[in-house]
Amino acid sequence: MLFNKTGAAEKRQALRDGLAGDTILRVPGAFNPLCARAIEEAGFDGVYISGAVLSADLALPDIGLTTLSEVAGRGQQIARVTTLPAIIDVDTGFGEPMSVARTIQTMEEAGIAGCHLEDQVNPKRCGHLDNKSVVEIAEMQKKLRAAADAKRDPNFLLIARTDARAIEGLDKAIDRARAYVDAGAEMIFPEAMADESEFEAFRKALDVPILANMTEFGKSRLLDAKTLEAIGIDLVIYPVTTLRLAMKAAIDGLSAIARDGHQNNILGDMQTRKDLYDLLRYEDYNRFDQSIFNFKV
């Protein structure tokens, strides 16, 4: 945290520059700030902050129960520890158009590089569940216009997500996406595409960048980054992957301790103290106070 000198404006510019290139941007989800640090160390292009993950972190289902302050606070904690641009999920915007405008400015102040706003009716649900409902196009356009007007940094990326594919069909979902671009959306996030052909249809229909969601156990076939890049997709997110990995490992480890009465058999599954300290950049803090790091692991 002390040594991250890359400001929010620089991160937003980096995201814009990346989207202007020919290579797809790969953006895993971070369930906490330390995970964001690991994403950067692994060489990815950005950090994604998922609404579903933030809800799960609070032991809540992804049905719009989180608040603006909770999401912005966690977003700021994650964004500040990495030099990578962070994209955040703001669900349906936490209210009507005026509230959406406040949401955009709050995310800017939190150091976020961009956000996506969805067209579901609140209370919303995970985009890969059935029986969703979407608002009228005109209502979503009002929110997007309010969001675009509220931006103070022109490089803050405004992404419109549409969940209409599963409700109204592919063609009408594309029509919505066009209307959302007309209202100020700078990128389209078509949720729950079934396969390559549906992504290709969006790509052919739109001139703005397109985001692909490669979430596990959902309605979309998991496509590799090269396939998506060949289609013309600009950015791919892996929103819940790190949380799923971490929780599976934690539950398996707890089961082993409950069974064995000790953790000796699972030490090899753990991050070592040294690796943790390296990720935390423990030694860097010694520049400020030699007494902080005066030992060897």
PADRENNU-234978 format. One record per residue (C-alpha): residue in one letter; z negated, x, y negated. Coordinates in steps of 0.1 Angstrom, whole numbers, plus 5000, padded with zeros to 4 digits. Layout:
<nodes>
AZXY/...
</nodes>
This chain:
<nodes>
M500050005000/L499150274975/F502350464980/N504950184980/K506750244947/T509650014953/G509349714930/A510449354937/A513549384915/E514749694935/K514149504968/R516149204955/Q518949434945/A518949604978/L519249264996/R522149174974/D523849514980/G523349475018/L524849125018/A527849264999/G528549515027/D530449475060/T527449515083/I525149235094/L521549265082/R518949245109/V515649095097/P512749045122/G509748825114/A506448975104/F503248795114/N501049015093/P501449315068/L500949575095/C503849425115/A506049445084/R505249815083/A506349855119/I509549665112/E510349915084/E509550215106/A511850075133/G514750085109/F515549725102/D517049585070/G514449345059/V511349145067/Y511348765074/I508248555068/S508448245089/G506747915081/A506247845118/V504448185122/L502248125091/S501347785105/A500647935140/D498548215124/L496347935111/A496347765145/L498447475130/P501647325143/D504847375122/I504847035106/G504347115069/L500647145068/T500547485050/T500147485012/L502047674985/S499047904978/E498647985015/V502348075020/A502648264987/G499448454994/R500448565028/G503948645016/Q502648864989/Q500449055014/I503349115036/A505949195009/R503849454991/V503349695021/T507049755027/T510049895008/L512249635026/P513149305009/A511249005023/I512748665028/I510248375031/D510448025045/V509247765020/D509847465042/T510747165020/G509547324988/F505947184987/G506946874968/E509646714946/P512046914923/M509347004898/S507147144925/V510147324940/A510647494907/R507047614907/T507447734943/I510347954933/Q508548114904/T505448164926/M507548344952/E509048564926/E505648654913/A504648734949/G507349004951/I509548804975/A513248884975/G514548544985/C513548215002/H515047925021/L514547565013/E515347305040/D516646945039/Q514246785063/V512046485054/N508446585051/P506446595073/K508946835088/R509046985123/C510447295139/G514147315135/H514647335173/L512747025181/D514346675185/N513946365164/K514146535130/S515146355098/V516946485068/V516946365032/E519946235013/I522246495000/A521646404964/E517846454969/M518446804983/Q520846884955/K518146794930/K515747034946/L518347314947/R519247264911/A515547284901/A515147594922/A518247764907/D517047674871/A513547814878/K514748154888/R513848424863/D515348714883/P519048634890/N518848854921/F516248634937/L518248484967/L518248104970/I519048005005/A519647645016/R518847545052/T520347235067/D518947075098/A521746815099/R523646945128/A521346785154/I521246455135/E524646395118/G526846635137/L528646955128/D531146835103/K528646645082/A526346945083/I529147155069/D529746895042/R526046915033/A526347295031/R529247265007/A527247024985/Y524247264986/V526447554974/D527747334946/A524047274936/G523147634934/A522547764969/E523648124973/M523448145011/I523547885038/F521147875068/P522647635094/E519847555118/A520047505156/M523647595161/A524647565198/D527047865202/E529448105185/S532047825178/E529547635155/F528747955136/E532448015133/A533047665119/F530447725091/R531948065084/K535447935080/A534247645057/L532147845033/D532548145009/V528848225006/P526848445030/I525548275061/L522248335079/A521848295117/N518548215133/M518048375167/T514748225177/E513748225214/F513347915236/G515347705211/K518647515210/S520747815200/R522248065225/L520748405218/L523748605204/D523648985199/A524049125164/K527549265171/T528848925182/L527348755151/E528849035129/A532248985144/I532048615136/G531248705100/I527548615098/D525848815071/L522148815081/V520248745113/I516548665116/Y514248695146/P511548475132/V508848445159/T509648735182/T506848975171/L504248695172/R505348595207/L505148955219/A501749015203/M500148695216/K501448735251/A500049095252/A496748975237/I496348685262/D497248915291/G494749175279/L491948925275/S492648785309/A492349135324/I489049205306/A487648865318/R488748945353/D487849315356/G484949335331/H486449625313/Q489749735296/N490350065316/N493349915334/I495149805303/L494750115280/G498450195286/D499449865271/M497649935239/Q498650105206/T496650425205/R494250505177/K496650785166/D499650555165/L497750295145/Y496550555120/D500050685117/L501450335110/L498650285084/R499550615068/Y495950705069/E496651075059/D498450965028/Y495250815014/N493751165016/R495751244984/F493251034965/D490051144983/Q489751435008/S486651275023/I488650975037/F490651165063/N488851485072/F488951455110/K491351495139/V492251225164/
</nodes>
